[in-house]
Amino acid sequence: MATTNPITRVTLFKIPSSSDAETLLSHFRGMPTNALKDGNPYLLSVTAGPTFEDPRSQGFNFAAISKFKNKEDMVYYDEECAAHAALKAFAKDVIQGIMMVYLEDGAAE
């Protein structure tokens, strides 16, 4: 399904080590300039970091919110982006859980 509005993606992680969380954060901090498509940055925005402790968090203690121009850019991020591949290579060995959802901006407007 093609999208006409930007896509907001929310990814939650369970990451037990604070030093691993800091390394993951450094990967996300680099995304706005390191995530390239056709040689150009393509992410609209990225916000990431440790979350506040809360019983409703179900153990997820790190969140990342990424915004894409469209769903096609998000698929590129998942399947072809070298910067995201490096992040995933690091994360696969240090996380104990992950959950991701995404939505088309403006769906509730």
Helices and strands as residue ranges (DSSP letters): E 7-14, H 18-34, E 36-37, E 40-41, E 45-50, G 55-57, E 62-68, H 71-79, H 82-91, E 97-104
